[in-house]
Amino acid sequence: MSKPLLRATLLAFGLCASQYGYAFKDPLELPAIQAPKAAKALLLNVTSMGDSVLMVGERGIILKRDFAAGDTAQGVKDNEGKVWTQAKVPVSVNLTGVQFVTDNLAFVVGHDGVVLKSTDAGASWVKVFDGIKANEQVVAAAKKKMDDMQARYDAASPAEQDKMNEALETATFAFEDAEAGARFGPARPMLDVWFKDANTGWVVGSYGQIFETTDGGTTWTLIANRLDNPDFRHYNGLYGDDTGLLLIAGEAGRVYISNDFGATWARSDTGYNGHFYGTVVTRNDQGQPIVFAYGFGGNVYRLGAGATAWWQLKSPSKESFVQGITIGKTVLFVDQKGRLVSTDESGTTLKMVSNEEGKPVTGMALVNDTLVLSGQNGPRTLALPR
């Protein structure tokens, strides 16, 4: 079911329910239910900081566990018997991305453009941004672009206007499309988040959404005009590090690269025409980045240090890769069936290191020598292959 159709269905249900004394409440305003089986739900992403793990998923579920402390007296048990604490969350939309910034500070993104912030290591959360506010900026930016193009067109000669017709039509269509999207409500999901420190961070999502904050999430600014994405392709994954490098993995085999913390961007076309879900970076002995973009159908593309062209690695998996993490000089990928594939230390070949399959997997984090996987039917753990 499409997102607009889903929201229309929910609205219709709310109108009918109101006849029987029930009032529909938008998932953006409805706190997540404290569910006894929350650790067996569909969980969509995971991150770690030291021994602490945060996992996010459907209906606003956020789970926390300290692997060093072990099980707590109260909480929800996963299928391995491990106890997780369910956080207090002010929304009940699906949550898709999560990052620890410090031991206590964390951010989460999700459907309906939501951005959540925690200052107590993930125990409780507040909403700092959503799709309603995002829509306002998207529509305003599209209108300004259309108005600017119209003013240039009006000031041009007839011959110049002939050359500008297509650009004006494109800008007008983009504005009308933005307005139509806003009428459906906050329907555009955010898909990933990265902060370089407590103040400055970015969120990315569907239809070319990218917002930046410099005040810890209090205010957000649309910076879509910095990127070359005229057809509003989705931004699926966001990587950053303290060198200034930011990477966005997107549709149509595109990777967007910034080397100055998002001030400027270059689009890099890999030659692949499918979806990338994320990027991961290793560095050579001179500290230069080696970039891996991974995604649909087991595809992994590599951009060598100082290189301008990508090349495809031969993959032992045809299942989509959902997460990649660095392990020393190697990169470890997990596919959607939970199988593990690793690069060699040169980063030029891939090999299967664990072909054990399980429930569908959506993300992976490392805690000491344990891999923590998010996915269908809750968390599960694997020993780090040696």
Contacts in CASP RR format, 6 or more apart in sequence:
PFRMAT RR
TARGET T0000
AUTHOR 0000-0000-0000
METHOD contacts of the structure
MODEL  1
MSKPLLRATLLAFGLCASQYGYAFKDPLELPAIQAPKAAKALLLNVTSMG
DSVLMVGERGIILKRDFAAGDTAQGVKDNEGKVWTQAKVPVSVNLTGVQF
VTDNLAFVVGHDGVVLKSTDAGASWVKVFDGIKANEQVVAAAKKKMDDMQ
ARYDAASPAEQDKMNEALETATFAFEDAEAGARFGPARPMLDVWFKDANT
GWVVGSYGQIFETTDGGTTWTLIANRLDNPDFRHYNGLYGDDTGLLLIAG
EAGRVYISNDFGATWARSDTGYNGHFYGTVVTRNDQGQPIVFAYGFGGNV
YRLGAGATAWWQLKSPSKESFVQGITIGKTVLFVDQKGRLVSTDESGTTL
KMVSNEEGKPVTGMALVNDTLVLSGQNGPRTLALPR
1 9 0 8 1.000
3 111 0 8 1.000
3 184 0 8 1.000
3 187 0 8 1.000
3 188 0 8 1.000
3 189 0 8 1.000
4 181 0 8 1.000
4 184 0 8 1.000
4 187 0 8 1.000
7 184 0 8 1.000
7 185 0 8 1.000
7 187 0 8 1.000
10 24 0 8 1.000
11 24 0 8 1.000
13 24 0 8 1.000
14 22 0 8 1.000
14 23 0 8 1.000
14 24 0 8 1.000
15 24 0 8 1.000
17 23 0 8 1.000
17 24 0 8 1.000
18 24 0 8 1.000
27 91 0 8 1.000
27 92 0 8 1.000
27 93 0 8 1.000
27 111 0 8 1.000
27 112 0 8 1.000
28 91 0 8 1.000
28 93 0 8 1.000
28 112 0 8 1.000
28 114 0 8 1.000
28 127 0 8 1.000
28 130 0 8 1.000
28 131 0 8 1.000
28 132 0 8 1.000
28 186 0 8 1.000
29 90 0 8 1.000
29 91 0 8 1.000
30 91 0 8 1.000
30 92 0 8 1.000
31 88 0 8 1.000
31 89 0 8 1.000
31 90 0 8 1.000
31 91 0 8 1.000
31 92 0 8 1.000
32 59 0 8 1.000
32 60 0 8 1.000
32 61 0 8 1.000
32 62 0 8 1.000
32 86 0 8 1.000
32 88 0 8 1.000
32 89 0 8 1.000
32 90 0 8 1.000
32 91 0 8 1.000
32 92 0 8 1.000
33 59 0 8 1.000
33 92 0 8 1.000
34 86 0 8 1.000
35 41 0 8 1.000
35 59 0 8 1.000
35 61 0 8 1.000
35 76 0 8 1.000
35 86 0 8 1.000
36 76 0 8 1.000
37 76 0 8 1.000
38 61 0 8 1.000
38 63 0 8 1.000
38 76 0 8 1.000
38 84 0 8 1.000
38 86 0 8 1.000
39 63 0 8 1.000
39 76 0 8 1.000
39 77 0 8 1.000
39 78 0 8 1.000
39 79 0 8 1.000
39 82 0 8 1.000
39 84 0 8 1.000
39 86 0 8 1.000
39 378 0 8 1.000
39 379 0 8 1.000
40 78 0 8 1.000
40 79 0 8 1.000
40 377 0 8 1.000
40 378 0 8 1.000
41 57 0 8 1.000
41 58 0 8 1.000
41 59 0 8 1.000
41 61 0 8 1.000
41 377 0 8 1.000
41 378 0 8 1.000
42 57 0 8 1.000
42 58 0 8 1.000
42 375 0 8 1.000
42 376 0 8 1.000
42 377 0 8 1.000
42 378 0 8 1.000
43 55 0 8 1.000
43 56 0 8 1.000
43 57 0 8 1.000
43 58 0 8 1.000
43 61 0 8 1.000
43 63 0 8 1.000
43 362 0 8 1.000
43 374 0 8 1.000
43 375 0 8 1.000
43 378 0 8 1.000
43 379 0 8 1.000
44 56 0 8 1.000
44 57 0 8 1.000
44 58 0 8 1.000
44 94 0 8 1.000
44 95 0 8 1.000
44 96 0 8 1.000
44 97 0 8 1.000
44 362 0 8 1.000
44 363 0 8 1.000
44 374 0 8 1.000
44 375 0 8 1.000
45 55 0 8 1.000
45 56 0 8 1.000
45 57 0 8 1.000
45 95 0 8 1.000
45 96 0 8 1.000
45 97 0 8 1.000
45 98 0 8 1.000
45 362 0 8 1.000
45 363 0 8 1.000
45 374 0 8 1.000
46 53 0 8 1.000
46 54 0 8 1.000
46 55 0 8 1.000
46 56 0 8 1.000
46 98 0 8 1.000
46 363 0 8 1.000
46 364 0 8 1.000
46 365 0 8 1.000
46 372 0 8 1.000
46 373 0 8 1.000
46 374 0 8 1.000
46 379 0 8 1.000
47 53 0 8 1.000
47 54 0 8 1.000
47 97 0 8 1.000
47 98 0 8 1.000
47 99 0 8 1.000
47 100 0 8 1.000
47 106 0 8 1.000
47 365 0 8 1.000
48 54 0 8 1.000
48 100 0 8 1.000
48 365 0 8 1.000
48 366 0 8 1.000
48 367 0 8 1.000
48 372 0 8 1.000
49 100 0 8 1.000
49 102 0 8 1.000
49 103 0 8 1.000
50 367 0 8 1.000
51 66 0 8 1.000
51 67 0 8 1.000
51 68 0 8 1.000
51 69 0 8 1.000
51 367 0 8 1.000
51 368 0 8 1.000
52 64 0 8 1.000
52 65 0 8 1.000
52 66 0 8 1.000
52 67 0 8 1.000
52 100 0 8 1.000
52 103 0 8 1.000
52 121 0 8 1.000
53 64 0 8 1.000
53 65 0 8 1.000
53 66 0 8 1.000
53 67 0 8 1.000
53 365 0 8 1.000
53 367 0 8 1.000
53 372 0 8 1.000
54 62 0 8 1.000
54 63 0 8 1.000
54 64 0 8 1.000
54 98 0 8 1.000
54 100 0 8 1.000
54 106 0 8 1.000
54 108 0 8 1.000
54 122 0 8 1.000
55 62 0 8 1.000
55 63 0 8 1.000
55 64 0 8 1.000
55 65 0 8 1.000
55 84 0 8 1.000
55 98 0 8 1.000
55 372 0 8 1.000
55 374 0 8 1.000
55 378 0 8 1.000
55 379 0 8 1.000
56 62 0 8 1.000
56 63 0 8 1.000
56 95 0 8 1.000
56 96 0 8 1.000
56 97 0 8 1.000
56 98 0 8 1.000
56 108 0 8 1.000
56 110 0 8 1.000
56 374 0 8 1.000
57 94 0 8 1.000
57 95 0 8 1.000
57 96 0 8 1.000
57 374 0 8 1.000
58 94 0 8 1.000
58 95 0 8 1.000
59 92 0 8 1.000
59 93 0 8 1.000
59 94 0 8 1.000
60 89 0 8 1.000
60 91 0 8 1.000
60 92 0 8 1.000
60 93 0 8 1.000
60 94 0 8 1.000
60 95 0 8 1.000
61 86 0 8 1.000
61 89 0 8 1.000
61 95 0 8 1.000
62 86 0 8 1.000
62 87 0 8 1.000
62 89 0 8 1.000
62 95 0 8 1.000
62 98 0 8 1.000
62 108 0 8 1.000
62 122 0 8 1.000
62 125 0 8 1.000
63 76 0 8 1.000
63 84 0 8 1.000
63 85 0 8 1.000
63 86 0 8 1.000
63 87 0 8 1.000
63 379 0 8 1.000
64 84 0 8 1.000
64 85 0 8 1.000
64 86 0 8 1.000
64 87 0 8 1.000
64 121 0 8 1.000
64 122 0 8 1.000
64 123 0 8 1.000
65 82 0 8 1.000
65 83 0 8 1.000
65 84 0 8 1.000
65 85 0 8 1.000
65 379 0 8 1.000
67 367 0 8 1.000
67 368 0 8 1.000
67 370 0 8 1.000
67 372 0 8 1.000
70 82 0 8 1.000
70 83 0 8 1.000
71 82 0 8 1.000
71 83 0 8 1.000
72 83 0 8 1.000
72 85 0 8 1.000
74 83 0 8 1.000
74 85 0 8 1.000
75 83 0 8 1.000
75 84 0 8 1.000
75 85 0 8 1.000
75 86 0 8 1.000
76 83 0 8 1.000
76 84 0 8 1.000
76 85 0 8 1.000
76 86 0 8 1.000
77 83 0 8 1.000
77 84 0 8 1.000
78 84 0 8 1.000
78 378 0 8 1.000
78 379 0 8 1.000
78 380 0 8 1.000
79 377 0 8 1.000
79 378 0 8 1.000
79 380 0 8 1.000
80 379 0 8 1.000
80 380 0 8 1.000
80 381 0 8 1.000
82 379 0 8 1.000
82 381 0 8 1.000
84 379 0 8 1.000
85 123 0 8 1.000
87 118 0 8 1.000
87 122 0 8 1.000
87 123 0 8 1.000
87 124 0 8 1.000
87 125 0 8 1.000
88 123 0 8 1.000
88 124 0 8 1.000
88 125 0 8 1.000
89 95 0 8 1.000
89 116 0 8 1.000
89 125 0 8 1.000
90 116 0 8 1.000
90 125 0 8 1.000
90 126 0 8 1.000
90 127 0 8 1.000
91 112 0 8 1.000
91 114 0 8 1.000
91 116 0 8 1.000
91 127 0 8 1.000
93 110 0 8 1.000
93 111 0 8 1.000
93 112 0 8 1.000
93 114 0 8 1.000
94 110 0 8 1.000
94 111 0 8 1.000
94 189 0 8 1.000
95 108 0 8 1.000
95 109 0 8 1.000
95 110 0 8 1.000
95 111 0 8 1.000
95 114 0 8 1.000
95 116 0 8 1.000
96 109 0 8 1.000
96 110 0 8 1.000
96 111 0 8 1.000
96 189 0 8 1.000
96 190 0 8 1.000
96 191 0 8 1.000
96 192 0 8 1.000
97 108 0 8 1.000
97 109 0 8 1.000
97 110 0 8 1.000
97 190 0 8 1.000
97 191 0 8 1.000
97 192 0 8 1.000
97 193 0 8 1.000
98 106 0 8 1.000
98 107 0 8 1.000
98 108 0 8 1.000
98 109 0 8 1.000
98 193 0 8 1.000
99 106 0 8 1.000
99 107 0 8 1.000
99 108 0 8 1.000
99 193 0 8 1.000
99 194 0 8 1.000
99 195 0 8 1.000
100 106 0 8 1.000
101 107 0 8 1.000
101 195 0 8 1.000
101 197 0 8 1.000
101 198 0 8 1.000
102 198 0 8 1.000
103 121 0 8 1.000
104 118 0 8 1.000
104 119 0 8 1.000
104 120 0 8 1.000
104 121 0 8 1.000
105 117 0 8 1.000
105 118 0 8 1.000
105 119 0 8 1.000
105 195 0 8 1.000
105 198 0 8 1.000
106 117 0 8 1.000
106 118 0 8 1.000
106 121 0 8 1.000
106 122 0 8 1.000
107 115 0 8 1.000
107 116 0 8 1.000
107 117 0 8 1.000
107 118 0 8 1.000
107 193 0 8 1.000
107 195 0 8 1.000
107 203 0 8 1.000
107 217 0 8 1.000
108 114 0 8 1.000
108 115 0 8 1.000
108 116 0 8 1.000
108 117 0 8 1.000
108 118 0 8 1.000
108 125 0 8 1.000
108 193 0 8 1.000
109 115 0 8 1.000
109 116 0 8 1.000
109 189 0 8 1.000
109 190 0 8 1.000
109 191 0 8 1.000
109 192 0 8 1.000
109 193 0 8 1.000
109 203 0 8 1.000
109 205 0 8 1.000
110 189 0 8 1.000
110 190 0 8 1.000
110 191 0 8 1.000
111 189 0 8 1.000
111 190 0 8 1.000
112 130 0 8 1.000
112 131 0 8 1.000
112 186 0 8 1.000
112 187 0 8 1.000
112 188 0 8 1.000
112 189 0 8 1.000
113 129 0 8 1.000
113 130 0 8 1.000
113 131 0 8 1.000
113 134 0 8 1.000
113 186 0 8 1.000
113 188 0 8 1.000
113 189 0 8 1.000
113 190 0 8 1.000
113 205 0 8 1.000
113 209 0 8 1.000
114 127 0 8 1.000
114 129 0 8 1.000
114 130 0 8 1.000
114 131 0 8 1.000
114 186 0 8 1.000
114 190 0 8 1.000
115 127 0 8 1.000
115 128 0 8 1.000
115 129 0 8 1.000
115 130 0 8 1.000
115 190 0 8 1.000
115 193 0 8 1.000
115 203 0 8 1.000
115 217 0 8 1.000
115 220 0 8 1.000
116 125 0 8 1.000
116 126 0 8 1.000
116 127 0 8 1.000
116 128 0 8 1.000
117 125 0 8 1.000
117 126 0 8 1.000
117 128 0 8 1.000
117 216 0 8 1.000
117 217 0 8 1.000
118 124 0 8 1.000
118 125 0 8 1.000
118 126 0 8 1.000
128 216 0 8 1.000
128 217 0 8 1.000
128 218 0 8 1.000
128 220 0 8 1.000
129 203 0 8 1.000
129 211 0 8 1.000
129 217 0 8 1.000
129 220 0 8 1.000
130 186 0 8 1.000
131 185 0 8 1.000
131 186 0 8 1.000
131 187 0 8 1.000
131 188 0 8 1.000
132 185 0 8 1.000
132 186 0 8 1.000
133 220 0 8 1.000
134 186 0 8 1.000
134 188 0 8 1.000
134 209 0 8 1.000
134 211 0 8 1.000
134 220 0 8 1.000
134 222 0 8 1.000
135 178 0 8 1.000
135 181 0 8 1.000
135 182 0 8 1.000
135 185 0 8 1.000
135 186 0 8 1.000
135 188 0 8 1.000
136 182 0 8 1.000
137 211 0 8 1.000
137 220 0 8 1.000
137 221 0 8 1.000
137 222 0 8 1.000
138 178 0 8 1.000
138 182 0 8 1.000
138 209 0 8 1.000
138 222 0 8 1.000
138 224 0 8 1.000
139 175 0 8 1.000
139 178 0 8 1.000
139 179 0 8 1.000
139 182 0 8 1.000
141 178 0 8 1.000
141 222 0 8 1.000
141 224 0 8 1.000
141 225 0 8 1.000
142 171 0 8 1.000
142 174 0 8 1.000
142 175 0 8 1.000
142 177 0 8 1.000
142 178 0 8 1.000
142 179 0 8 1.000
143 175 0 8 1.000
143 178 0 8 1.000
145 171 0 8 1.000
145 174 0 8 1.000
145 175 0 8 1.000
145 225 0 8 1.000
146 168 0 8 1.000
146 171 0 8 1.000
146 172 0 8 1.000
146 174 0 8 1.000
146 175 0 8 1.000
149 164 0 8 1.000
149 167 0 8 1.000
149 168 0 8 1.000
149 171 0 8 1.000
150 168 0 8 1.000
150 171 0 8 1.000
152 164 0 8 1.000
153 161 0 8 1.000
153 164 0 8 1.000
153 168 0 8 1.000
156 164 0 8 1.000
170 230 0 8 1.000
174 232 0 8 1.000
181 187 0 8 1.000
181 188 0 8 1.000
188 205 0 8 1.000
188 206 0 8 1.000
188 207 0 8 1.000
188 209 0 8 1.000
189 205 0 8 1.000
189 206 0 8 1.000
190 203 0 8 1.000
190 204 0 8 1.000
190 205 0 8 1.000
190 209 0 8 1.000
191 204 0 8 1.000
191 205 0 8 1.000
191 206 0 8 1.000
191 234 0 8 1.000
191 235 0 8 1.000
191 236 0 8 1.000
191 237 0 8 1.000
192 203 0 8 1.000
192 204 0 8 1.000
192 205 0 8 1.000
192 235 0 8 1.000
192 236 0 8 1.000
192 237 0 8 1.000
192 238 0 8 1.000
193 201 0 8 1.000
193 202 0 8 1.000
193 203 0 8 1.000
193 204 0 8 1.000
193 238 0 8 1.000
194 201 0 8 1.000
194 202 0 8 1.000
194 238 0 8 1.000
194 239 0 8 1.000
194 240 0 8 1.000
194 246 0 8 1.000
195 201 0 8 1.000
195 202 0 8 1.000
195 216 0 8 1.000
196 240 0 8 1.000
196 242 0 8 1.000
196 244 0 8 1.000
196 261 0 8 1.000
198 216 0 8 1.000
199 213 0 8 1.000
199 214 0 8 1.000
199 215 0 8 1.000
199 216 0 8 1.000
200 212 0 8 1.000
200 213 0 8 1.000
200 214 0 8 1.000
200 216 0 8 1.000
200 261 0 8 1.000
201 212 0 8 1.000
201 213 0 8 1.000
201 214 0 8 1.000
201 216 0 8 1.000
201 217 0 8 1.000
202 210 0 8 1.000
202 211 0 8 1.000
202 212 0 8 1.000
202 213 0 8 1.000
202 238 0 8 1.000
202 246 0 8 1.000
202 262 0 8 1.000
203 209 0 8 1.000
203 210 0 8 1.000
203 211 0 8 1.000
203 220 0 8 1.000
203 238 0 8 1.000
204 210 0 8 1.000
204 235 0 8 1.000
204 236 0 8 1.000
204 237 0 8 1.000
204 238 0 8 1.000
204 248 0 8 1.000
205 234 0 8 1.000
205 235 0 8 1.000
205 236 0 8 1.000
206 234 0 8 1.000
206 235 0 8 1.000
207 232 0 8 1.000
207 234 0 8 1.000
208 224 0 8 1.000
208 227 0 8 1.000
208 229 0 8 1.000
208 232 0 8 1.000
208 233 0 8 1.000
208 234 0 8 1.000
208 235 0 8 1.000
209 222 0 8 1.000
209 224 0 8 1.000
209 235 0 8 1.000
210 222 0 8 1.000
210 223 0 8 1.000
210 224 0 8 1.000
210 226 0 8 1.000
210 227 0 8 1.000
210 235 0 8 1.000
210 248 0 8 1.000
211 220 0 8 1.000
211 221 0 8 1.000
211 222 0 8 1.000
211 223 0 8 1.000
212 220 0 8 1.000
212 221 0 8 1.000
212 223 0 8 1.000
212 262 0 8 1.000
213 219 0 8 1.000
213 220 0 8 1.000
213 221 0 8 1.000
223 262 0 8 1.000
226 262 0 8 1.000
226 263 0 8 1.000
226 264 0 8 1.000
226 265 0 8 1.000
227 248 0 8 1.000
227 256 0 8 1.000
227 265 0 8 1.000
227 267 0 8 1.000
228 256 0 8 1.000
228 265 0 8 1.000
228 266 0 8 1.000
228 267 0 8 1.000
229 254 0 8 1.000
229 256 0 8 1.000
229 267 0 8 1.000
233 250 0 8 1.000
233 251 0 8 1.000
233 252 0 8 1.000
233 254 0 8 1.000
234 250 0 8 1.000
234 251 0 8 1.000
234 275 0 8 1.000
235 248 0 8 1.000
235 249 0 8 1.000
235 250 0 8 1.000
235 256 0 8 1.000
236 249 0 8 1.000
236 250 0 8 1.000
236 251 0 8 1.000
236 275 0 8 1.000
236 276 0 8 1.000
236 277 0 8 1.000
236 278 0 8 1.000
237 248 0 8 1.000
237 249 0 8 1.000
237 250 0 8 1.000
237 276 0 8 1.000
237 277 0 8 1.000
237 278 0 8 1.000
237 279 0 8 1.000
238 246 0 8 1.000
238 247 0 8 1.000
238 248 0 8 1.000
238 249 0 8 1.000
239 245 0 8 1.000
239 246 0 8 1.000
239 247 0 8 1.000
239 248 0 8 1.000
239 249 0 8 1.000
239 278 0 8 1.000
239 279 0 8 1.000
239 280 0 8 1.000
239 281 0 8 1.000
240 246 0 8 1.000
240 247 0 8 1.000
241 281 0 8 1.000
243 259 0 8 1.000
243 289 0 8 1.000
244 258 0 8 1.000
244 259 0 8 1.000
244 260 0 8 1.000
244 261 0 8 1.000
244 262 0 8 1.000
245 257 0 8 1.000
245 258 0 8 1.000
245 259 0 8 1.000
245 281 0 8 1.000
245 289 0 8 1.000
246 257 0 8 1.000
246 258 0 8 1.000
246 261 0 8 1.000
246 262 0 8 1.000
246 265 0 8 1.000
247 255 0 8 1.000
247 256 0 8 1.000
247 257 0 8 1.000
247 258 0 8 1.000
247 279 0 8 1.000
247 281 0 8 1.000
247 291 0 8 1.000
248 255 0 8 1.000
248 256 0 8 1.000
248 279 0 8 1.000
249 255 0 8 1.000
249 276 0 8 1.000
249 277 0 8 1.000
249 278 0 8 1.000
249 279 0 8 1.000
249 293 0 8 1.000
249 294 0 8 1.000
249 295 0 8 1.000
250 256 0 8 1.000
250 275 0 8 1.000
250 276 0 8 1.000
250 278 0 8 1.000
251 274 0 8 1.000
251 275 0 8 1.000
251 276 0 8 1.000
252 269 0 8 1.000
252 273 0 8 1.000
252 274 0 8 1.000
253 269 0 8 1.000
253 270 0 8 1.000
253 271 0 8 1.000
253 272 0 8 1.000
253 273 0 8 1.000
253 274 0 8 1.000
253 275 0 8 1.000
253 276 0 8 1.000
253 293 0 8 1.000
254 267 0 8 1.000
254 268 0 8 1.000
254 269 0 8 1.000
254 270 0 8 1.000
254 276 0 8 1.000
255 267 0 8 1.000
255 268 0 8 1.000
255 270 0 8 1.000
255 276 0 8 1.000
255 279 0 8 1.000
255 291 0 8 1.000
255 293 0 8 1.000
255 303 0 8 1.000
256 265 0 8 1.000
256 266 0 8 1.000
256 267 0 8 1.000
256 268 0 8 1.000
257 265 0 8 1.000
257 266 0 8 1.000
257 267 0 8 1.000
257 268 0 8 1.000
257 291 0 8 1.000
258 264 0 8 1.000
258 265 0 8 1.000
258 266 0 8 1.000
268 303 0 8 1.000
268 310 0 8 1.000
270 276 0 8 1.000
270 293 0 8 1.000
270 301 0 8 1.000
270 303 0 8 1.000
270 310 0 8 1.000
271 301 0 8 1.000
271 310 0 8 1.000
272 299 0 8 1.000
272 301 0 8 1.000
272 310 0 8 1.000
272 312 0 8 1.000
274 296 0 8 1.000
274 299 0 8 1.000
275 295 0 8 1.000
275 296 0 8 1.000
276 293 0 8 1.000
276 294 0 8 1.000
276 295 0 8 1.000
276 296 0 8 1.000
276 299 0 8 1.000
276 301 0 8 1.000
277 294 0 8 1.000
277 295 0 8 1.000
277 296 0 8 1.000
277 320 0 8 1.000
277 321 0 8 1.000
277 322 0 8 1.000
278 293 0 8 1.000
278 294 0 8 1.000
278 295 0 8 1.000
278 323 0 8 1.000
278 324 0 8 1.000
279 291 0 8 1.000
279 292 0 8 1.000
279 293 0 8 1.000
279 294 0 8 1.000
280 291 0 8 1.000
280 292 0 8 1.000
280 294 0 8 1.000
280 324 0 8 1.000
280 325 0 8 1.000
280 326 0 8 1.000
280 331 0 8 1.000
281 289 0 8 1.000
281 290 0 8 1.000
281 291 0 8 1.000
281 292 0 8 1.000
281 326 0 8 1.000
282 289 0 8 1.000
282 290 0 8 1.000
282 292 0 8 1.000
282 326 0 8 1.000
282 328 0 8 1.000
282 329 0 8 1.000
282 330 0 8 1.000
282 331 0 8 1.000
282 347 0 8 1.000
283 289 0 8 1.000
283 290 0 8 1.000
283 305 0 8 1.000
284 290 0 8 1.000
284 305 0 8 1.000
286 305 0 8 1.000
287 305 0 8 1.000
288 305 0 8 1.000
288 306 0 8 1.000
289 305 0 8 1.000
290 302 0 8 1.000
290 303 0 8 1.000
290 304 0 8 1.000
290 305 0 8 1.000
290 347 0 8 1.000
291 302 0 8 1.000
291 303 0 8 1.000
291 304 0 8 1.000
292 300 0 8 1.000
292 301 0 8 1.000
292 302 0 8 1.000
292 303 0 8 1.000
292 313 0 8 1.000
292 324 0 8 1.000
292 331 0 8 1.000
292 343 0 8 1.000
292 347 0 8 1.000
293 300 0 8 1.000
293 301 0 8 1.000
293 303 0 8 1.000
293 310 0 8 1.000
294 300 0 8 1.000
294 301 0 8 1.000
294 321 0 8 1.000
294 324 0 8 1.000
294 333 0 8 1.000
295 320 0 8 1.000
295 321 0 8 1.000
295 322 0 8 1.000
296 320 0 8 1.000
297 317 0 8 1.000
297 318 0 8 1.000
297 319 0 8 1.000
297 320 0 8 1.000
297 321 0 8 1.000
298 315 0 8 1.000
298 317 0 8 1.000
298 318 0 8 1.000
298 319 0 8 1.000
298 320 0 8 1.000
298 321 0 8 1.000
298 335 0 8 1.000
299 312 0 8 1.000
299 315 0 8 1.000
299 321 0 8 1.000
300 312 0 8 1.000
300 313 0 8 1.000
300 315 0 8 1.000
300 321 0 8 1.000
300 333 0 8 1.000
300 350 0 8 1.000
301 310 0 8 1.000
301 311 0 8 1.000
301 312 0 8 1.000
301 313 0 8 1.000
302 310 0 8 1.000
302 311 0 8 1.000
302 312 0 8 1.000
302 313 0 8 1.000
302 347 0 8 1.000
302 348 0 8 1.000
303 309 0 8 1.000
303 310 0 8 1.000
313 343 0 8 1.000
313 347 0 8 1.000
313 348 0 8 1.000
313 349 0 8 1.000
313 350 0 8 1.000
314 349 0 8 1.000
314 350 0 8 1.000
315 341 0 8 1.000
315 350 0 8 1.000
316 341 0 8 1.000
316 350 0 8 1.000
316 351 0 8 1.000
316 352 0 8 1.000
317 335 0 8 1.000
317 339 0 8 1.000
317 341 0 8 1.000
317 352 0 8 1.000
319 335 0 8 1.000
319 336 0 8 1.000
319 337 0 8 1.000
319 339 0 8 1.000
320 335 0 8 1.000
320 336 0 8 1.000
321 333 0 8 1.000
321 334 0 8 1.000
321 335 0 8 1.000
321 336 0 8 1.000
321 341 0 8 1.000
322 334 0 8 1.000
322 335 0 8 1.000
322 336 0 8 1.000
322 361 0 8 1.000
322 362 0 8 1.000
322 363 0 8 1.000
322 364 0 8 1.000
323 333 0 8 1.000
323 334 0 8 1.000
323 361 0 8 1.000
323 362 0 8 1.000
323 363 0 8 1.000
323 364 0 8 1.000
324 331 0 8 1.000
324 332 0 8 1.000
324 333 0 8 1.000
324 334 0 8 1.000
324 364 0 8 1.000
325 331 0 8 1.000
325 332 0 8 1.000
325 364 0 8 1.000
325 365 0 8 1.000
325 366 0 8 1.000
326 332 0 8 1.000
327 342 0 8 1.000
327 366 0 8 1.000
327 384 0 8 1.000
329 345 0 8 1.000
329 347 0 8 1.000
330 342 0 8 1.000
330 343 0 8 1.000
330 344 0 8 1.000
330 345 0 8 1.000
330 347 0 8 1.000
331 342 0 8 1.000
331 343 0 8 1.000
331 347 0 8 1.000
332 340 0 8 1.000
332 341 0 8 1.000
332 342 0 8 1.000
332 353 0 8 1.000
332 364 0 8 1.000
332 385 0 8 1.000
333 340 0 8 1.000
333 341 0 8 1.000
333 342 0 8 1.000
333 350 0 8 1.000
334 340 0 8 1.000
334 341 0 8 1.000
334 361 0 8 1.000
334 363 0 8 1.000
334 364 0 8 1.000
334 371 0 8 1.000
334 373 0 8 1.000
335 341 0 8 1.000
335 361 0 8 1.000
336 360 0 8 1.000
336 361 0 8 1.000
336 362 0 8 1.000
337 357 0 8 1.000
337 358 0 8 1.000
337 360 0 8 1.000
337 361 0 8 1.000
338 354 0 8 1.000
338 356 0 8 1.000
338 357 0 8 1.000
338 358 0 8 1.000
338 361 0 8 1.000
338 373 0 8 1.000
339 352 0 8 1.000
339 354 0 8 1.000
339 355 0 8 1.000
339 356 0 8 1.000
339 357 0 8 1.000
340 352 0 8 1.000
340 353 0 8 1.000
340 354 0 8 1.000
340 371 0 8 1.000
340 382 0 8 1.000
340 385 0 8 1.000
341 350 0 8 1.000
341 351 0 8 1.000
341 352 0 8 1.000
341 353 0 8 1.000
342 350 0 8 1.000
342 351 0 8 1.000
342 353 0 8 1.000
342 385 0 8 1.000
343 349 0 8 1.000
343 350 0 8 1.000
344 351 0 8 1.000
353 385 0 8 1.000
354 382 0 8 1.000
354 385 0 8 1.000
356 382 0 8 1.000
359 375 0 8 1.000
359 376 0 8 1.000
359 377 0 8 1.000
359 378 0 8 1.000
359 380 0 8 1.000
360 375 0 8 1.000
360 376 0 8 1.000
361 373 0 8 1.000
361 374 0 8 1.000
361 375 0 8 1.000
361 376 0 8 1.000
362 374 0 8 1.000
362 375 0 8 1.000
362 376 0 8 1.000
363 373 0 8 1.000
363 374 0 8 1.000
363 375 0 8 1.000
364 371 0 8 1.000
364 372 0 8 1.000
364 373 0 8 1.000
364 374 0 8 1.000
365 371 0 8 1.000
365 372 0 8 1.000
366 372 0 8 1.000
366 384 0 8 1.000
369 383 0 8 1.000
369 384 0 8 1.000
370 381 0 8 1.000
370 382 0 8 1.000
370 383 0 8 1.000
370 384 0 8 1.000
371 381 0 8 1.000
371 382 0 8 1.000
371 383 0 8 1.000
371 384 0 8 1.000
372 379 0 8 1.000
372 380 0 8 1.000
372 381 0 8 1.000
373 379 0 8 1.000
373 380 0 8 1.000
373 381 0 8 1.000
373 382 0 8 1.000
END
